[in-house]
Every structure is written in structure tokens, then in C-alpha cells.
Amino acid sequence: MAVDPVCKMEVEESKAVATSEYKGKKYYFCAMWCKKAFDQNPKKYLAEEKK
């Protein structure tokens, strides 16, 4: 299971609605709006991940 970096929901990789790659790492999303938000500002969501 992966965690959607935008909404923090657990996502099964094989059932993810969308994916994005950033700095060589693949991210999985539960919805297209989460992917769009991440793609516009990945640093915002990855900074939250480190807190």
C-alpha cells in the first residue's frame, strides 16, 4: 500500500486512479484532483510528509 501524499489516504498501487513521478520516485493517488494538486506543487506535499 502507498499513501496519497495529498490527502494521506492509503492507496493500493494496482488500483490507484493516477500516478506521478517526482525526483525518481513514483507517487500514487486516490483521485485525479489529488494528482493535479501534487503536480502543481509537489514540494508542498512532500514537506508535510517530513514533519
C-alpha positions in Angstrom: 0.0 0.0 0.0 1.1 3.5 -0.8 -0.1 6.7 0.8 -1.5 9.5 -1.3 0.8 12.5 -0.5 -2.1 15.0 -0.8 -4.9 13.5 1.2 -2.9 10.9 3.1 -5.3 8.1 2.1 -3.9 4.6 1.7 -3.9 3.6 -2.0 -3.3 0.1 -3.4 -0.8 0.7 -6.1 -2.6 -1.6 -8.6 -5.9 0.3 -8.1 -4.5 3.9 -8.0 -6.5 6.3 -10.1 -3.4 8.2 -11.1 0.4 8.3 -10.6 3.1 10.9 -10.8 6.9 10.6 -10.8 8.9 13.2 -8.9 12.7 13.1 -8.5 12.8 9.4 -9.5 10.1 8.3 -7.0 6.6 7.2 -8.0 3.6 8.6 -6.1 0.1 7.1 -6.1 -3.2 9.0 -5.9 -6.8 8.1 -5.0 -8.3 10.8 -7.2 -7.3 13.0 -10.2 -7.7 16.2 -8.1 -5.0 14.9 -5.7 -2.6 14.2 -8.6 -3.3 17.7 -10.1 -2.7 19.4 -6.7 0.6 17.4 -6.3 1.8 18.1 -9.8 1.3 21.9 -9.3 3.3 21.9 -6.1 5.0 18.7 -5.1 7.3 20.3 -2.6 4.3 21.5 -0.5 3.1 17.9 -0.1 6.5 16.3 0.4 7.4 18.9 3.0 4.3 17.9 5.0 5.5 14.3 4.7 8.7 15.0 6.6 7.0 16.7 9.6 
